[in-house]
Amino acid sequence: QKTLLSTQIFNFLEDTEFSELEAAANLHLFGADQLVIQEGDFGRSTYIILEGLVKVFCKDYEGKDVQLATLGADQFFGEMPLLTGKPRSSSVVTVEESLLSEISYNKMRSLMMQYPQAKDIMQSYLKKRQEDSRKKLAEAGVQDRRRHPRLNERLLMRFTVWPNNTLPEEMTSH
């Protein structure tokens, strides 16, 4: 309870709303080096770290890990899919044994509708985390594929449909 209440997105809740939130939360105990969420997944839950430490990272285009953040008790993650509807933009793995509280999309959505300040707090965290991630990816030399002009070039291709029995000899040998 104390940790949930000290998390910035929940510290303004009344006792009754907090009790509802606490009842709706699922507790998960993860050992060290366990994957919590995977980049690209479509989950929309938000996680609050009650105890422990987690590492947030994504993969570059060669499959190497790029660390974006380390989060500890009283912090949360998983807000991007909740707010944007997009898949998870990064993976999260535990650094040490960690106790996490998972709050469902529906519960977070109803909380944000009832308390707009919760949504404001989450949106400000989202913007800050997106900026931090862009900086760390740039420092690591990872470019955004959508913004890199060379990666957006279109290749001209031409397809020809041939009946099976009339394929030229050089094509049937491949």
N, C-alpha and C positions, 0 to 999 in steps of 0.2 A: 504493500500500500504506500509506504513512504517513498519508495523509488518512483512509482507511477505518479504520485502527486508532485514530486519534484521535477518531473519531465515538463518542459515548458508548455507543451500543447495541452496538458491536462491540469495545470496548477490553479486554474480558475473555476474548476468544476465544484458544484454544490455536493453535499454528502449523498443525496439520492442518485444524482447522475453518476457520481464516482462509483457507487455501489453497483449500478447497472453495468458500467464499463468493466469493473473488476470481475463481475459474474460472466461477462461475455468474452473475456480474454482467455486465451489458451496458453498455458505455460509449457515451455519446451526447455529441456536441459540438454545442451550439446557438449560433447567432449571437445578437446582441442583438435584443431585442424579438420573440422567438419563443415561441409558446405551447407549454408542456410538457404540462400537463394542463388539461382543461376542466371547469368546474363542471357537475355532473349526470352526467358520464360514469361508467361502471361499472368502470373499471380498478382493480386492487388491488395494483399494484406499489408499492414504496417506492423513493424516489430519495434518493441521498446526493450532496451538492454537493461535488465534488472541487476545483473552481476556479470562480470567478465569483460572480455575485449574481443572485438571483431575487426577484420580487415576488409575493406571495400576495394575491389579491383575490377579491371576489365582486360580483355585481350586485345593486343595490337593485331595487325594484319598478318604477322608471322606466327601468331599464336602465343606470344610471350605475355606474361602478366605485367600490367602497369598498375601499381598501387595508387589509389585515389585518396584514401583516408583510413584512419584507424579510429574507431569509436568505442566508447566505454559506457559505464553505468550512467543512467539518466539521459542517454541519447537515443535517437530512433533512426530507423531507415526503412525504405520501402515506400516512401511518399510519392515518388515520381509516377508509377503506374496508377496510383490512387487519383492523382490530380490530372494526369494527362490521358490516361487510357492506353498508353503505349506499353510495349513489353518492358521488362526490367532492363535497365541500361548498364547494369554492372552486377557482378557476383559478390557475395558476402560469405566469408569463411571465418570460423572462430579461431582466435589466436590462442586462447586458453579455455578451460571449461567455462561455459557461459549459460546463464539463465535468461531466457528471452520470453517476453510476453507478446503473443501474436494477437492483433486485433483485426477482425474481418473488415472487408470492404464495406459491407452494409452498415456495420456499427460505426465505423469512422465517417461514413457518408451522413448518417443521421446525426452524429455529433457535430459535424461541420455545418449542417443545415440549422441546427439548434443554436450553435455558438459560432457565428461567423469569424470571431477572433481566432478560433482554432484553425480555420482554413487560411486566414491571413498569415498566421505563424508558419504553417506548413509551406505556403507559397513562398514566403521569404527565405526559408531554409532551402527550398528547391532551387531558387534563383542563385543563392550563394553557392550551393553545391555544384550546380551546373557550371558556374564561372570557375570554381576551383578545379573541377574536372577538366575543363578546356585548357586551363593553364598547365596542369600536370601532364596532360596528353601532349601539349605543344613542347614542353620541356623534354619529354621522352622521345620527341621526334615523330609522333603519330599524328598524321594529318587527317582531317575529316574528309572522307572520300567524296561526300556530296559537294564540298567546296573546292576541291582540287580540280582545276580545269582539265588536266591531262586525263584524269580518271573519269571525267564526264564526256570524253570524246565518244562519238558514235562510230561504230565500224560499219562500212558499207558491205553488204553481203548480197549475193544473188543466189537464188535457189532455182533449180530446174527439176521438174518432175519428168521422169522417164518411165515408160512401161518396162517391167522386168525383163522381158525377152528382147528388148532393143537397146540395152545398156552397152556403151562402148567397151571394148576389151580392157582398156586401161582402168576402167572403173570396177569391173568385175574381179580383177586380180587383187584389189584392195579389200 
